[in-house]
Amino acid sequence: MAKALLGHVGIGTDARLAAEVRRLRARVIDLETALDRAHRLNDSLAAAVTVEDDLRSLHQEPALT
């Protein structure tokens, strides 16, 4: 009975859970890499914009409802 209880409590690591954690960690790394790439691309595109400074400094205003 004690073995069944200890196994039920989860003393050991579940192989499926460990595989899922590895998969999710790899996915997080992929997403962080993609986000970094998007930030760099956005920065380079923003630097290449040749719009007048007053147009660039406009702030968004809420839409009228």
N, C-alpha and C positions, 0 to 999 in steps of 0.2 A: 504494500500500500504506500509506503514512504517513497519508493521509486516512482510510482505513478504520480504522486503529488509533486515531487521535485521536477519531474518532466513536464507536468502541467504548468508549473509556475514559470518555467522557461529559464532554467539555469544555463543551458547551452545556447549558442547562437543558431538560429535557423538559417540554413543555406539559402533559402529563397529570399529571406529578409536581407541577408548580406549581399546577395546579388542585386537586389533592388536598390540598396543603398549605393553600391558601386555604380549602377546605371544612372541613378539620379545625380551623383557627384560628377560623373562625366558629362551629363546634360547641362549641369550648372556651369561647368568650365566652358562648354561650347557656347552657351548663351552669353557668358561674360565676354568671350572672345568676339562674338558677333556684335555685342553692344559697344565694345571698344572700337571695333572697325567702323561702326556707324557713327560714333562720336568723332573719329578722325576724319571721316568723309564729310560730315556736316561742318566741321571746323574749316576744312579746305574749301568747301563750297561757299561758306559764309565769307571767307577771306577773299574769294574771287568776285564777289558781288560788287558791281560798280553803280550802285544806286546812290542817289544824293543822300547826304547824311540826315537831312530832316525826314526823309521817307523811312530811313532805316531805324530812326528813333521813335517812330510812332508806336503808341501803346494800343493794345487791343481794348476795345470798348464793348460793354455788354450790348447784346442785341435788344432792340426795342420790342416789347411784347404787347 
